[in-house]
Amino acid sequence: MAADPRFHAVAGPLPLWRLAEVAEVEVPEGAGDRLFTSVATLGAAGPEDVSFLDARRWLDSLRETRAGAVVLAAENARAVPEGCIALVSPTPVLAFARIAALLHPPATASGKRHPTAVVGEGATIGEGCEIGAYAVIEDGAVIGPRCIIGPHAHIGRNCVFGADCRIFSHVTVTHCLAGDRVTLNPGCRIGSEGFGFATTPRGGHVTVPQLGRVILGDGVEVGANACIDRGSGNDTVIGPGTRLDNLVMLGHNVRTGQGCIIVAQAGISGSTTLEDYVVVAAQAGMVGHLTIGAKARIGAQAGVMADVPAGMDVVGSPALPVRDAMRGFNVLRKLGQSKAAATAEKKTGD
């Protein structure tokens, strides 16, 4: 089915020429005024829906789709059924994402403040902000215009957020300076005390004061229940456009460049630096004080214990360049097969 209007705003119906404009694709002659209301998968789409194809394994679904239009690569356009409009793009997923965002825009701030919300002395709330039930904004905080502060969200003393930020329910933020268009999804924790301590001669532990901040660049998005510790002395810095998935953990003094992607349950220890456009896959882990070069890619469940050069792909634990890791995996597999064969031969001989 298409997006449920009970949960997702609907801006349509919109003409195809408008959708094509934002997706940067061409419309077949005579089709520009056809109206579309929503987006849907190939199997669920109807004549007023736009769908997309991103892999050839879905060609059978494409041939059977009832979608009014499909965004896809040129090589797959021949499989579009009669009555369906092919919107050809070199980047089908990107084009579809832009169409979906136009037809189903994110919620905008209502400008309302719930009577149970608590706003501290000297806090500055920008024009048009929405503040939900039982939200707390402490003394001296600055919230830019058109922000959404969800129910039970807690913005700590003197924190700063720019314009058009979305801070959803049960988020807690302390010691943080954030730019524009920052999104903090439900339950994430920003600015908590970093994990730093000194051990005494008798085996006890003394907490090292964590005196830094968290700096979130423009367009940063943090997933549900993710955690970002404040710096211990230097700041923890998340570069513009970086995306953190749910349940990600970043330790104190971690720094990312712009556009980094860190996927679910990944953990990055303190003082590690990710340069621009690094991708860290799910459940990967890194020890502290590393440098991961620009556009490097860290495979799922990799254990990174040394610096990774720019542009390199690594997998495994300890993480190795993909080719070296695969060679090692093959050796282990062959050893296992040899062992099994030897065991079987011995049993046959007995």
C-alpha positions as CSV (number, residue, x, y, z in Angstrom):
1,M,0.0,0.0,0.0
2,A,1.0,3.6,-0.3
3,A,2.1,5.7,2.7
4,D,-0.7,5.8,5.3
5,P,-2.0,9.4,5.5
6,R,-2.8,8.9,9.2
7,F,0.9,9.0,9.9
8,H,2.5,10.6,6.9
9,A,1.6,14.0,5.4
10,V,0.3,14.0,1.9
11,A,1.1,17.1,-0.3
12,G,-0.4,15.7,-3.5
13,P,-1.8,15.1,-5.9
14,L,1.0,16.8,-7.8
15,P,1.7,16.8,-11.6
16,L,4.4,14.5,-12.9
17,W,6.4,17.5,-14.3
18,R,6.8,18.8,-10.7
19,L,8.0,15.4,-9.4
20,A,10.4,15.1,-12.3
21,E,11.8,18.6,-11.6
22,V,12.9,17.7,-8.1
23,A,14.2,14.3,-9.2
24,E,16.1,15.8,-12.1
25,V,14.6,13.3,-14.6
26,E,12.9,13.9,-18.0
27,V,9.2,13.3,-18.5
28,P,7.9,11.6,-21.7
29,E,6.1,13.9,-24.0
30,G,2.5,14.4,-23.1
31,A,2.8,12.9,-19.6
32,G,3.7,16.0,-17.6
33,D,0.3,16.8,-16.3
34,R,-0.6,13.4,-15.0
35,L,-1.3,13.6,-11.3
36,F,0.3,11.5,-8.5
37,T,-0.6,11.2,-4.9
38,S,1.9,8.9,-3.2
39,V,4.8,6.4,-3.5
40,A,4.8,2.7,-3.0
41,T,6.7,-0.5,-3.7
42,L,6.4,-2.2,-7.1
43,G,4.0,-4.8,-5.7
44,A,1.8,-2.4,-3.8
45,A,1.7,0.6,-6.1
46,G,-1.4,1.7,-8.0
47,P,-2.0,4.1,-11.0
48,E,-1.6,7.2,-8.8
49,D,1.7,6.0,-7.1
50,V,5.3,6.4,-8.1
51,S,7.6,3.4,-7.5
52,F,11.3,2.6,-8.2
53,L,13.6,-0.2,-9.2
54,D,17.1,-0.3,-7.9
55,A,18.2,-3.9,-8.7
56,R,17.6,-6.2,-11.6
57,R,16.4,-9.0,-9.3
58,W,13.1,-7.1,-9.1
59,L,12.5,-7.1,-12.8
60,D,9.7,-9.6,-12.5
61,S,7.9,-7.3,-10.1
62,L,8.5,-4.4,-12.4
63,R,6.8,-6.3,-15.3
64,E,3.7,-6.9,-13.1
65,T,3.5,-3.6,-11.4
66,R,0.4,-1.4,-11.5
67,A,2.4,1.8,-10.6
68,G,1.7,4.9,-12.6
69,A,5.4,5.7,-12.9
70,V,8.6,4.0,-12.0
71,V,12.1,5.5,-11.4
72,L,14.8,3.3,-12.7
73,A,18.0,3.0,-14.6
74,A,18.0,3.2,-18.4
75,E,19.0,-0.4,-18.8
76,N,15.8,-1.6,-17.2
77,A,13.3,0.7,-18.9
78,R,12.3,-1.9,-21.5
79,A,10.7,-4.0,-18.8
80,V,8.2,-1.2,-17.8
81,P,4.7,-2.4,-18.5
82,E,2.2,-0.7,-20.8
83,G,0.5,2.3,-19.1
84,C,3.4,2.9,-16.7
85,I,5.7,5.8,-17.2
86,A,9.5,5.2,-17.1
87,L,11.4,7.9,-15.3
88,V,15.0,7.2,-16.2
89,S,17.7,8.3,-13.7
90,P,21.4,7.3,-13.3
91,T,20.6,7.3,-9.5
92,P,17.2,5.8,-9.1
93,V,17.1,5.7,-5.3
94,L,18.2,9.3,-5.0
95,A,15.6,10.4,-7.5
96,F,12.9,8.4,-5.8
97,A,13.9,9.8,-2.4
98,R,13.4,13.3,-3.7
99,I,10.0,12.5,-5.1
100,A,8.9,10.8,-1.9
101,A,10.0,13.8,0.2
102,L,8.0,16.1,-2.0
103,L,4.8,14.0,-1.9
104,H,5.2,13.3,1.8
105,P,7.0,16.2,3.4
106,P,8.2,15.9,7.1
107,A,6.2,17.5,9.8
108,T,6.8,21.2,10.3
109,A,6.7,23.0,13.7
110,S,3.2,24.0,14.7
111,G,4.3,27.0,16.9
112,K,2.4,25.6,19.8
113,R,3.7,25.1,23.4
114,H,2.1,22.5,25.5
115,P,1.0,23.9,29.0
116,T,3.0,21.2,30.8
117,A,6.3,22.2,29.1
118,V,8.9,23.8,31.3
119,V,11.1,26.6,29.9
120,G,13.8,27.8,32.2
121,E,14.8,31.4,33.1
122,G,16.7,33.1,30.3
123,A,16.0,30.4,27.7
124,T,15.5,31.8,24.2
125,I,12.9,30.1,22.0
126,G,12.9,31.0,18.4
127,E,9.8,32.0,16.4
128,G,7.4,29.2,15.4
129,C,8.9,26.5,17.7
130,E,6.7,23.6,18.8
131,I,7.3,22.3,22.4
132,G,5.6,19.1,23.4
133,A,4.1,17.8,26.6
134,Y,6.4,17.7,29.7
135,A,9.4,18.8,27.6
136,V,12.1,20.6,29.7
137,I,14.3,23.4,28.4
138,E,16.7,24.5,31.1
139,D,18.0,28.0,31.9
140,G,20.0,29.8,29.3
141,A,19.3,27.3,26.4
142,V,18.9,28.7,22.9
143,I,16.4,27.1,20.5
144,G,16.4,28.4,16.9
145,P,13.3,29.2,14.9
146,R,10.9,26.5,13.7
147,C,12.3,23.8,15.9
148,I,10.3,20.8,17.2
149,I,10.9,19.7,20.8
150,G,9.1,16.4,21.4
151,P,7.3,15.2,24.5
152,H,9.5,14.6,27.5
153,A,12.6,15.8,25.7
154,H,15.2,17.5,28.0
155,I,17.5,20.2,26.7
156,G,20.2,21.0,29.2
157,R,21.4,24.3,30.6
158,N,23.0,26.7,28.0
159,C,22.7,24.2,25.1
160,V,22.3,25.8,21.7
161,F,20.3,24.6,18.6
162,G,20.0,26.4,15.3
163,A,17.0,26.6,13.0
164,D,14.7,23.8,11.9
165,C,16.0,21.2,14.4
166,R,13.8,18.2,15.3
167,I,14.4,16.8,18.8
168,F,12.0,14.0,19.4
169,S,10.5,12.4,22.5
170,H,12.7,11.4,25.5
171,V,15.9,12.8,24.0
172,T,18.3,14.2,26.5
173,V,20.9,16.8,25.6
174,T,23.6,18.4,27.7
175,H,26.8,20.3,27.0
176,C,25.9,20.7,23.3
177,L,26.1,23.2,20.6
178,A,24.2,22.2,17.4
179,G,23.8,23.8,14.0
180,D,20.8,24.0,11.8
181,R,18.5,21.1,10.7
182,V,19.8,18.7,13.3
183,T,17.6,15.7,14.0
184,L,17.8,13.7,17.2
185,N,15.5,10.7,17.2
186,P,13.7,9.3,20.2
187,G,15.7,8.3,23.2
188,C,19.1,9.4,22.0
189,R,21.6,10.8,24.6
190,I,23.8,13.7,23.7
191,G,26.5,15.1,26.0
192,S,26.6,12.4,28.7
193,E,29.8,12.0,30.8
194,G,32.5,10.3,28.9
195,F,34.0,7.0,30.2
196,G,37.2,8.3,31.8
197,F,38.8,7.3,35.1
198,A,42.0,6.8,36.9
199,T,42.7,3.6,38.9
200,T,44.1,4.0,42.4
201,P,46.9,1.9,43.8
202,R,44.3,0.0,45.9
203,G,42.2,-0.8,42.9
204,G,39.6,1.8,43.2
205,H,38.6,4.2,40.4
206,V,38.5,8.0,40.3
207,T,36.4,9.7,37.6
208,V,38.3,12.1,35.4
209,P,36.1,15.2,34.9
210,Q,34.7,15.3,31.4
211,L,35.0,19.0,30.6
212,G,34.4,19.2,26.9
213,R,31.3,19.6,24.8
214,V,29.5,18.0,21.9
215,I,29.4,19.9,18.6
216,L,26.8,18.8,16.0
217,G,27.2,20.3,12.5
218,D,24.5,21.3,10.2
219,G,22.2,18.5,9.0
220,V,23.5,15.9,11.5
221,E,21.0,13.1,12.2
222,V,21.3,10.8,15.2
223,G,19.3,7.6,15.5
224,A,17.0,6.3,18.2
225,N,18.8,5.4,21.5
226,A,22.2,6.4,20.1
227,C,24.7,7.9,22.5
228,I,27.4,10.6,22.0
229,D,29.6,11.4,25.0
230,R,30.9,14.9,25.5
231,G,34.6,15.5,25.3
232,S,37.0,14.9,28.2
233,G,39.0,18.1,27.5
234,N,38.7,18.6,23.7
235,D,35.2,18.5,22.2
236,T,33.4,15.6,20.6
237,V,32.7,16.9,17.1
238,I,30.2,15.4,14.6
239,G,30.7,16.9,11.1
240,P,28.0,18.4,8.9
241,G,25.6,15.9,7.3
242,T,26.8,12.9,9.3
243,R,24.2,10.2,9.9
244,L,24.2,7.9,12.9
245,D,21.9,4.9,12.9
246,N,20.0,3.6,16.0
247,L,22.1,2.3,18.9
248,V,25.4,3.8,17.8
249,M,27.9,4.7,20.5
250,L,30.5,7.5,20.2
251,G,33.0,8.0,23.0
252,H,34.6,11.2,24.2
253,N,36.6,13.3,21.8
254,V,35.5,11.3,18.8
255,R,35.6,13.5,15.7
256,T,33.9,12.9,12.3
257,G,34.3,14.8,9.1
258,Q,31.4,15.7,6.9
259,G,28.9,13.1,5.5
260,C,30.0,10.1,7.5
261,I,27.6,7.1,7.9
262,I,27.7,5.0,11.1
263,V,25.3,2.1,11.1
264,A,23.4,0.4,13.9
265,Q,25.3,-0.9,17.0
266,A,28.6,0.4,15.9
267,G,30.9,1.6,18.6
268,I,33.8,4.1,18.3
269,S,36.1,4.5,21.2
270,G,37.4,7.9,22.5
271,S,39.7,10.2,20.5
272,T,39.2,8.3,17.2
273,T,38.9,10.5,14.1
274,L,36.9,9.7,11.1
275,E,37.7,11.9,8.1
276,D,35.1,12.9,5.4
277,Y,32.6,10.4,4.1
278,V,33.7,7.3,6.1
279,V,31.2,4.5,6.2
280,V,31.1,2.2,9.3
281,A,28.8,-0.8,8.9
282,A,26.7,-2.4,11.6
283,Q,28.3,-3.7,14.8
284,A,31.8,-2.6,13.8
285,G,34.0,-1.5,16.7
286,M,37.1,0.6,16.9
287,V,39.7,1.1,19.6
288,G,40.6,4.6,20.6
289,H,43.0,7.2,19.2
290,L,42.7,5.9,15.6
291,T,42.5,7.8,12.3
292,I,40.2,6.5,9.6
293,G,41.0,8.1,6.3
294,A,38.5,9.8,4.0
295,K,36.0,7.5,2.2
296,A,37.3,4.4,4.0
297,R,34.7,1.7,4.5
298,I,34.6,-0.5,7.6
299,G,32.7,-3.8,7.2
300,A,30.0,-5.2,9.4
301,Q,31.3,-6.6,12.8
302,A,34.9,-5.5,11.9
303,G,37.2,-4.9,14.8
304,V,39.5,-2.0,13.9
305,M,42.7,-1.9,15.9
306,A,44.9,0.2,13.6
307,D,44.6,3.3,11.4
308,V,42.9,2.8,8.1
309,P,44.2,4.7,5.1
310,A,41.9,6.9,3.0
311,G,39.7,4.9,0.5
312,M,40.5,1.5,2.0
313,D,37.8,-1.2,2.6
314,V,38.5,-3.4,5.7
315,V,36.7,-6.4,7.1
316,G,37.2,-9.0,9.9
317,S,38.5,-8.9,13.4
318,P,41.2,-7.7,13.6
319,A,40.2,-5.7,10.5
320,L,42.3,-6.2,7.4
321,P,42.1,-5.0,3.8
322,V,39.3,-6.9,2.1
323,R,41.6,-8.9,-0.2
324,D,43.9,-9.9,2.6
325,A,41.0,-10.8,4.9
326,M,39.3,-12.9,2.2
327,R,42.6,-14.8,1.5
328,G,42.8,-15.6,5.2
329,F,39.1,-16.7,5.3
330,N,39.8,-19.1,2.4
331,V,42.9,-20.6,4.1
332,L,40.8,-21.3,7.2
333,R,38.0,-22.8,5.1
334,K,40.4,-25.1,3.3
335,L,42.0,-26.1,6.6
336,G,38.6,-27.0,7.9
337,Q,37.8,-29.0,4.8
338,S,41.1,-30.8,5.0
339,K,40.5,-31.7,8.6
340,A,37.0,-33.0,7.8
341,A,38.3,-35.1,4.9
342,A,41.1,-36.6,7.0
343,T,38.7,-37.5,9.8
344,A,36.3,-39.1,7.3
345,E,39.2,-41.1,5.7
346,K,40.3,-42.3,9.1
347,K,36.8,-43.5,10.0
348,T,36.6,-45.3,6.6
349,G,39.9,-47.0,7.3
350,D,38.8,-48.2,10.7
